[in-house]
Amino acid sequence: MSALRPNQVDFDKVWSELRSSVVDIINLNPIPRLTWDYKFSDVYNICVAIPDPLSDKLYRALSECLEEHVSQQYQAISKVHYVDLLSVYDKMWNTFFQGTMVLHNLFRYLNIHFVNKKKDLDPEIVNQYAGYLAKPNLKEVGCLSLEVWKTKLIQEILKKLINLLLTAIAEDRAGNPPSNKSVIRGVIMSFVQVEQYNFEKDSLHAMNKNSTVYHEFYENEFEIPFLNSTEEYYTLYAQKLLADMSCSQYMEAVINAIEAERRRAAQYVCPSTVEKVIKVCQNVMISIHKEKLNGVCSDLIRNEERKDLQNMYRLLKPIPSGLTVMIKEFEDYVRQKGHEALAMQNMDPITAPQQFVENILMVYDKFSEMKSTVFMDDGDFAQALDKALQTVVNMRNPTVPSKSSERLARYSDSLLRKNNKNISENELDEKLSRTIIIFRYIEDKDIFQKYYSKMLSVRLIHNLSVSMEAEELMINKLKQACGYEFTSKLSRMFTDVNLCPELTAEFKQYLNEKERSHHVDMQPMVLTAGSWPLSAPNAGGTGSPATNVESISFIIPPTLKNQVEYFEEFYGKKHSGRKLSWLYHSSHGELKTSYLQKVYLIQMGAFQMAALLVFNYQESMTVESLGAEIGLTGELLQKIIRTLTDSQMLLLTEKEDFNSSVLSLNFKMNAKRSRFKLPSVQSSKQIEKEVDTTQNTVAQDRKYYVECAVVRIMKTRKVLKHNVLISEVMDQIKGRFKPDVSLVKKCIEDLIDKLYLQRTDQNDEYQYLA
């Protein structure tokens, strides 16, 4: 403990011995451990000497020692031959730099209690005792050593060093790489390491761990001249390449040159300089000649020169706005190929949906692959691909509505029908997923929804689905693409059908409990009104006026009427207050023949079934009588009769007046199959009305949807300018359909009439009315 007690110190004697050790340290001469401990104690004793500490005197002596040593180093290097200057300097620097770090550690007490003492004092105390404190510009020992090296040696030979470095790098670019690459890097990095005195006390060791450092000296004295020489070299190099090569060859050569320069820079210069060098190369070899590259871009894309396109992408990607022309050309070409693909398909309503989907996916697959492999999945090219295909998919004749939504819905219907059983579950999943690719491009998603829901209802009611799992899978895919609201009705339809087996079982149990005869095996389906795209026509006074079918007065046969009445009784007790509307035009069943030598099981619609059941009581009758029995007339009755005569179940003896023609059972019927299905019947008026109804329903739904969007926005915002409201409405509903501005304006006017909104004193502003 006594060694730590302050004592009087003979400074000249102690410093003389300490100075010898300082010189040994910065020359990296070995020092025994015991000597090191003694010198560490000498520094401490000087700093705490009595009656006055000698820290200031020690600091000045050390500074003079360092200056003397570096001056000697300068004298020595001044005599070195110009060719050997870099290697000699590098060796001197490495020795000095490592010695500096050791020296910094030896004088740690001086750094803490003398150099840094002022930093911890209050500014008022500093001013009051300024004469007794260390000067504010004093540096720690390690930093002091580096500053002396910089000012006394580097500055004196800097021009020579820079010229030698730039010459060596230029020779490397010319194909003559120097043998002493590590020396070149060492000299360059000394310009960075020597600046460490700009940092706090721990920066000296942080530098040795490749931390971020201060680069002002390096940047001003080396980096700027290096970048200038790089620019001059590659400007001439680019001009030479353009004079001797085609554009394709030029791009290849530039890519190779930039990569070579990147590797070279990484070997020699500070990491922060590498990207600056590359930017210089890109500027003089790409940016300046960008118009030349853009000039051949269109031909490369249309000829699908993938290698050249990939090279062009790599060159133009780092350039600000460099890909603008390339992206536009890609989008135009995709759009052109899309239009060509659709122009090749025929207009056959049966094959058109499949051709439409296959052609669009063919274009999508081709250019999606190009986007991934050639343009590295660049988001801008992905956006261009989507934009082009969206235009193609939604292409329409101004006078004719787009058929894309309907065709995609019909294609989906073909995938999900039973006749598609040969496909595996994985293949079906893949095809449904690819259907969603096109679905995302469709603007009129509400039209798709209308057609899809109609076709889904047919599949579910007539048990035509390939599987319920597949139906649920497709609904989930649509939900992921458009959200819950879009598929809520579809999900409800699916749920209704899943509940039918349980309902049928309960109904049969009810009949047994009530001892009601049920020779007819009835399987009722209760469908939620508003969720299904079906409406009940007038049928024997039961139901409501049809909105999507021809108004008819169907008379249900007595054989079926009892079951209908039993079910209404059962359902009324199970769900009090609910009303059932029977959809006979959507109903179907199976009849078994017993009047022929061979038994047949025949599936048919309710109207056809009613017509045949009449012949249970008489073997023949006129067309007019049959119509009166079942309550049907006109074209619909004629189509029913045609299906029955075409299947040879009935024979028709035609009269001049068709209504007087006689129908009779064909007792000689001999069909090849014992089980078959009659084609469904639908009058042309019904078909036309369904198309008109779909279009009218879509128009009405859009109006409601826009009105709801306006009310939601105004309820939140309270007051809005006209243009802002239009913009927000358009943005909110674009995911469902592409709105027309005139429709939005009309809906706003209607809401004003309905007192949801009112105009403010400013004509172009609206206010929400609570």
HELIX and SHEET records of a PDB file:
HELIX    1   1 SER A    2  LEU A    4  5                                   3    
HELIX    2   2 PHE A   11  ILE A   26  1                                  16    
HELIX    3   3 ARG A   33  CYS A   47  1                                  15    
HELIX    4   4 SER A   55  SER A   78  1                                  24    
HELIX    5   5 TYR A   82  ASP A   84  5                                   3    
HELIX    6   6 LEU A   85  LEU A  106  1                                  22    
HELIX    7   7 ARG A  108  LEU A  110  1                                   3    
HELIX    8   8 ASN A  111  VAL A  115  3                                   5    
HELIX    9   9 LYS A  117  ASP A  120  5                                   4    
HELIX   10  10 PRO A  123  GLN A  128  1                                   6    
HELIX   11  11 ALA A  130  TYR A  132  5                                   3    
HELIX   12  12 VAL A  141  TRP A  149  1                                   9    
HELIX   13  13 LYS A  150  ILE A  154  3                                   5    
HELIX   14  14 GLN A  155  ARG A  173  1                                  19    
HELIX   15  15 LYS A  181  GLN A  193  1                                  13    
HELIX   16  16 VAL A  194  ASN A  198  5                                   5    
HELIX   17  17 SER A  203  MET A  207  1                                   5    
HELIX   18  18 GLU A  216  TYR A  218  1                                   3    
HELIX   19  19 GLU A  219  GLU A  223  3                                   5    
HELIX   20  20 ILE A  224  ASP A  244  1                                  21    
HELIX   21  21 CYS A  247  TYR A  268  1                                  22    
HELIX   22  22 PRO A  271  GLN A  282  1                                  12    
HELIX   23  23 ASN A  283  SER A  287  3                                   5    
HELIX   24  24 LYS A  290  ARG A  302  1                                  13    
HELIX   25  25 ARG A  306  LEU A  316  1                                  11    
HELIX   26  26 THR A  324  ALA A  343  1                                  20    
HELIX   27  27 ALA A  352  THR A  373  1                                  22    
HELIX   28  28 GLY A  379  VAL A  393  1                                  15    
HELIX   29  29 SER A  404  LEU A  416  1                                  13    
HELIX   30  30 LYS A  418  ASN A  420  5                                   3    
HELIX   31  31 GLU A  425  TYR A  441  1                                  17    
HELIX   32  32 LYS A  445  ILE A  461  1                                  17    
HELIX   33  33 MET A  468  CYS A  482  1                                  15    
HELIX   34  34 TYR A  484  GLU A  513  1                                  30    
HELIX   35  35 PRO A  558  LYS A  574  1                                  17    
HELIX   36  36 TYR A  584  SER A  586  5                                   3    
HELIX   37  37 ALA A  606  LEU A  613  1                                   8    
HELIX   38  38 VAL A  614  ASN A  616  5                                   3    
HELIX   39  39 VAL A  623  ILE A  630  1                                   8    
HELIX   40  40 GLY A  634  ASP A  646  1                                  13    
HELIX   41  41 PHE A  658  SER A  660  5                                   3    
HELIX   42  42 SER A  684  ARG A  717  1                                  34    
HELIX   43  43 HIS A  722  ILE A  733  1                                  12    
HELIX   44  44 VAL A  741  ASP A  753  1                                  13    
SHEET    1   A 3 HIS A 588  LYS A 592  0                                        
SHEET    2   A 3 LEU A 601  GLY A 605 -1                                        
SHEET    3   A 3 ARG A 675  LYS A 677  1                                        
SHEET    1   B 3 SER A 620  THR A 622  0                                        
SHEET    2   B 3 VAL A 662  LEU A 665 -1                                        
SHEET    3   B 3 LEU A 650  THR A 653 -1                                        
SHEET    1   C 3 VAL A 719  LYS A 721  0                                        
SHEET    2   C 3 GLU A 765  TYR A 768 -1                                        
SHEET    3   C 3 LEU A 757  ARG A 759 -1                                        
END                                                                             
